[in-house]
Amino acid sequence: MKLFFGLLCLSLGASEVVQEADARALTAIVSFLASDALEGRATPSSGLTIASEYIASEFRRGGLKPGPGGTYFQEAKVSVRRVVREGFAVSFNDGTKTVAIPAETGMWSAGPRVELSGAAVRRLKVAELKDWKQESIEPVVILEGPGAPGMQQGLMRLAEAGAKLVVLVKLPMPLSPQTLEFDDQPKTKLVMLRSSDKDAEELFQSEAALKATAAIAEAGSKSDTVRNVIGILPGSDEALKDEYVVMSAHYDHLGAAPNEEGDKIFNGANDNASGVASIIESARLMSKLPVAPKRSVLFMAFFGEERGLLGSRYLVRHPVVPLKQMVANLNLEQTGRTDSSEGPNVGQANLTGYHFSTIHMYVEAAGKETELKIVKHEKFNEPFFMASDNASFAPGGVPSTTMSVTYEFPDYHKKGDEWEKIDYANMAKVTRTAAQAVYLMADAPERVVWDAFEPKIKSYREAAEKLK
């Protein structure tokens, strides 16, 4: 590793170095994307569509080429499903009494119609889902937290085995009354339910054998179109220009809360208008270099990250260039705020899954040039690896990480995440560093690789081998 890093430093000394990022340009981009006019950029929404057009126009202005088919957009057809609250009736009986869940205390996911009478109930811990391989299960499952890695896959296995209704207990998994389903994927087969009713909570946490009766209407559905935004900086080397370093950020956020008083909009300035502004400015900086890097750079702005990494997962299932030609993914999140919940984070940036691949070496080398400290957060770097769009690339074999200034900040997913609170001078330094790191990865003679000895990423290494 020391020899590799030494060669990398020599490469840096002989390479182009991107110029200072423009803090005023970053301010302009973030302030527009996080303005009330875009209404929080929910997926899908008119505000999200406007944001996608704006990002595409910035890619054009920066000199980026469109993606395959001559377009800056990768479109996906989706079905938007919304909960129908009328007719909701769910109750549980323990042999001595029946407890009905009041509709006003319940929150449930959009899904198929549920009709059950005296159905058997199974209790499971989330941790049990990891190795759960039964071919059949009771129609109703009471699933108790806390959450754990692989929970989504476990829920899919429950649905395949015949579960119709999953009741969440002590499990802070977000439930939305609206879900998105891609037209090219199987439809949701179960409904997840949570209730704040005290009598129901006590019953769920008891050890009594339960029977369930349920009537939940099928979610309403309408078709819509969402899209990722694509821009390409072509490589300069004939032998390497068909390989790509992917620089990405998600451009969606949480939308608005129309039933609340006062400020209704989740503007999402730091999360993640800042990351989008950083990739737009990075594209401008890199396109101004006298010579482009040897490999091409694929700039991507993703929809639906807040809904479960939807845009990046769609890209990996429908890659605009083959996955085997993607050298690495540097994803950007929360590049603007320096007021971390742990204290000021000025002059430094984090990487998730810090030592999972050799990406950190390129980012560290870039940081030495730009005087930005790249830190490994011992508590958060690994758990947060699965929390952003980089997590979609890893199972496909593509080395990936997310770069950010903060992991947690006071207005995270709150309406106070406004553009005025961003430290644009620091953001400019972070942006320049990210652009330089991408340049180094794209210009290096060797490809980024997964760490050969880290047992936690064995499946990613195996996926990378299959790409070869």
N, C-alpha and C positions, 0 to 999 in steps of 0.2 A: 504493500500500500504506500509506503514512503517513497519508493521509486516512482510509482504512478503519479503521486502528488508532485514530485519534483519535475517530472516531464510536463505535467499540467501547468505548473508555474512558468516553465520555459515557453510553453505554447502561448500562455497569456501574454508574456513579454513580446512575442512576435506577432500577436494578433491585433486586430482593430479593437479599440475601446469605444464603447458608445458614449456619447456626450451627455452632459447634464440634462436631466428631465426638466420640463417646463411646469413649475408649480401652478402657474396661472391657467395653463391648458388643463391640468388635472382638476383644478377648481371648477372650471367651466363645464367639464364633462360630468363630474359628480353632481354639481348643482342642478343640471338639467335632468339627469336620470333619477335623482332623488327628489324632484320637484313634485308638488301636489298634483300638477297636471297629469302625471303618469299614474296617479292613484295607487301607488304601491306595487305596480308591476306583477300582479298575481298571474298565475298560470292556470288557464288562459285568461286574457283580458285585452281590451283595446290599448291599455297602457303598456302592456308587454309588447304588443305589435308595434306601437310607436317607438319603443325602445329598440326593437330589432332593426327597424328602418334607420334609426339614428346611428346605431353601431355600424351597420353596413355602409352608410355614407361616410363615416369616419375611416373605415377600412379603405374605401375608394380614395378618399383624400390622402391617405397615407401611402398610396401606391401599391397596395396589396392586390393580388390577382383574385378573381372569384374561384370558387370551388368547382368540382366536376359539373359539367353541363352549363358552365358559364354563369352560374348564379352564386350569390353570397349567402344563400339560405339552404338549409337542409330541412325540408318540411316533414312533419309527422302528423298523420291523421289520428285523432283521439276521440273517444267517447267520454263526455263529461257526465258523470252520474251524480245525482243529488238525492239525499235522503228525503223520503216522504214521511212526515211525522204523523199524519192522520192514520188512525186505526191501530196504533201501537198498543200492544197488550202483552206483557211478559210477567210471568209469576213463577214462583218456586214453592214446592211443598216438601216438608221434611217428615211427613207422616203424622204430625200433630197440628200443624198450622200451615196456612198458605200466605206467602208474602208477595204482594204485587209491586212491581217497580213503577212508580209514577212517571209518566212520560216527561214531565218537566224536570226530573232529576236524571234523566238518561241522556247519554250521548252515544250514538252508534255510527258505524261506517256505512257508506253507500254500498249496497250489494244486492244479492238476489232476494226473492221473497222467502220468508221463513214461516212455516206453518208446522207447529209441533203440539202434541197433546200427550202429557204424561211421559215425556221423553227422559231417557236415562242421562245422568250427569256424571262426568269424570272430573276429578280434581288433578291438576298438574302444576308443577313448579316450572318456571321458565328454564331453569338449568337442566331439567329432564329432557327438553326438546333436542338438545345437542345429539344425544345418542338414541333418540326415539325412532324405532323402525317398525312399529306395529302396522299391519295391513288394514286394520279397521279400528274405529273408536266410536264412543257414544256420540249422539248428535249434538250434545251440549258439553262444553269444556269450560271449567272455571280455571283460569290461568293466573297464577300468582307470581308476582315479581320477586326481586328486582329484575330489570332487563339484563340481557347477556348477548354476546356476539352470536350470530347465527339465528337470532330469534325470527327474523323474517322467513328464512328457509324452513324453520320449524313450523311456522304458521301455515306455510304452503303444504307441508307434509300432513298437517292436521286436516286441511281441506280435502286433500286427495284421499285421505282415509275415511272421510264421511262426516266430519264435524260441520255443523250448520251454523252454530252460534258459539262464539268464544267470549266469555265474560272476563274482563280484565280486573284484577284485584291487586292493589299495591304496585301497580305497574304504570308509570307515567308516560306511557306511549301515546303520542298525539293522535287524536281521532278527529278527522275532518268530516263534516256533513257532505262534502263533495270530493269525489275521487276521479282520477283520470285513468283510462284504460286504453292502451294502444290497440289499434284495430288488428295488428298482426300477432297479438298475444292472447292466450286464454283469458276468459273473463273471471272475475272474482267469484269464488264459490262459497264464501262464508261471510257472516256479519260479525263484527267485533263490537262489544257493548261495554260501557262503563256507567255506573250509577253512584250518585252521592247520597242515596237514601240510606239512612242509618240502619233500619231494620234489615234491609237487603244486605248491607255490608256485614252485619253480624252473622247472618245466615251463611253467606259465602265463606266466612272465615271459621265457621263451626266444622265439626267433623261428621255431621249428620248426613246420611244418604239422602239425596235430593232427586225429585222429579221436576221437570220443567214443562210449562205450557207457554207457547209463544205465537204471536201474530205480528209480523213486521212486514210492511208493504215493500214490494220491489222498488228499488231506487229509480227515479226518472232518469232519462238519458237523452242527450243531444250530441250531435257531431260537431267537431271543431278542428282547427288546424293550429299547431304550434310549430316553432322552428328554431333551430340552432343557427347561429350566424358564423360564417366561414370567411377567412381571408388567408391568402397564401403568399409568403415571400419566397420566390423560387431560389434554390441553391445555385451556387456558381460552379460546382464541380460536376463534370459529366458523369463520373462514376458514382457520386454520392447524392446527386440532387433528387433522386427518387426515394430517399430516406427523409423522415420528417421528425423534428422536435415539435411537440404540441405544447403551445402556451395557451392556457385557458382560464376562464372565470365564468361564474354564473351571473346572469343579468336579471333574474326574477327576484321577487321578494314576496311578502305576505298579503299584499293588497290592502283593503280597508275594512274597518269594522263599522258598517253603516248604522247600526242600532245604538251606538254610543254617542254621548254628548261631547261637544267640543271637537278637538282634533281627532279625526277618524282614520287617518292614513298612516300606515307603516311605511315610511319613506325608504328605509334600507340604504342609507348613505354609505355606511361602512360595510354593511352586509347586503349587497356586495357591489354597489355602484363604484366603490373604490377599486375593487379588483378589476372591473371592466375598464375603468379609466386607465389603470396601470397597463393593461395589455394593449389598449389603443395607443397610448403614448410610447410603449415599447416598440410597437410596429412602426411608428413614425421615426423613432431613433434608429432602429436597425435598417430601415429603408434608406436612410441618409448616408450610411457608410459607403465609402468608395467602392468596396467589394463586398458582396453578400457572402454570408458563411457558406461553407461547402455544401452542407445539407439544406434542405428547404425547412421553413418554419411554418407550421400550420397554426394559425390563431383561431381560437374557438370561443364563442360566447354561448353558454348553455341556458336553455329554459329549464324550469321545473326542478332545480336543485332542492328548493325548500319543500317540494312534494315527494322527495325520495330519490334524488339524483336522476330524475327522469331523462333530461336531455343528454347527459353524458352516457347513461346506460343505452339510450337509443343509438347514439353514435357508435358505441362499441358493437352493438348488434348489427348496425348498418354502416360500417366504416366508409368514409368518403375516400380514404386510401387504405390499402390492406394493413391490418394490424402488424404484420411482420415488418412493414416499412416504417412503423412508428418507433423511434429510438427511445423516447422518453416523454413524460408529461410533467411539466411544471405548472401547477394550478395555483391561482392567486385568490386569496380570501382576506378580507379585512386588512387591507394595506394602509388604511388612513388614520384610524384612531390610535393614539399613543397612551390613552388613559385606561390601561388594563385594570381589571378588577384586582390584580395583585400589586398594582403600583405603576408608575410611569415606565413606558417602554419606548424610550427615545434612542435612536441610533442603533437599533438592533431588530432582528427578524427571526422568526421560528420556522422550522421545517417539521412536518409530520413524518413519522417513520424514519427518523433521522438517518440511521445507519442501515436501512433496509436495502439501499442501492448506492451506487457511486454518485448519484445526483448531488449529494451534499458537498462533494469535493469541488464540483464546478461552482456551486453557489458560494462556498467558502472562498475560492479563488477570486470570484467576482467581488465579494465583500472586501477583500484586501485591497482591491483596486479602488473601490468607491468609499472605503472607510466605514462600512456598515458591518457591525458584529453579527455573525450568524450563530445562534445559540440552540442548544439541544435542551428542551424543557423535559426534565426527567419524569415529571408526573404526566404531562399531557401529550408528548410527541407521539406515543404509540396509540393511545385510545382515540385521538383525533384523526388518525390516519384513515379511519373508515367513515369520517363525518363530512367529507366533501367530495367533489367530483373526481378527484384523483382515485378514489376507491373503485370507480367503475373500470378504470384501465388495468389495475393490478391483477384481477382474476383472469384477464385476457392475456397476461404475460408482459404487458408494457410497464417498465419501471416508472414509478410516479411518486409525487409528493405534493403537498400543499404548503405554500409559503404565506406567512401572515405576520403581522406585527403583534396582534393580541389573539389569544384563544378566547378569552371572555372579557367583556367590557360592560359598563353599567347599563347601557341601553340595548343590549342584545335582544333582538326580536321584540323591541318595544317601540312605541311611537316617537320616542325621543332620539332615535338614530337619524339625526338631521345633518345636512351637509356642512353647516357652520361649525360643527364640533371636530372636524377633521384637521389634523396637523399636516398641512400640504407641503411644507418644507421637508419634513421627515418622509412624507409619502413620495416625494420626488427622488430622494436618495434610495428608497426601497425599490421604486420602479426602475431606476437606472441599474441597480444591482441585479434585479430579475432579468432585465433585458440582456445584460452582459453575461449572466449565467447561461441563458438560452443560446446566445451567440457562441459561447465556448463549447457547449454540447453539440451544437450544429456544425462547428468548425473542426472539432477534434478528429484525429485519425481513427480513434477507437470509439466503439459504441458504449453507451451507458449500460451497466449490467446490474442485476440483483446481487446482493451479498451472497457469497457462496456458502457461508457457514451459519447463517441465521436460521434456526429451526422454525421460527414463526412464519416464515415466508416460503416454506418448501413448495406449497401449491403454486405460488407465483413463478418460482423458478421452473417448475415442471411445465407450466403453461408457456413460458418463454421458450423452452426447449422444443415444444410442439410447434411453435411458430417457425422455427428454423426448418 
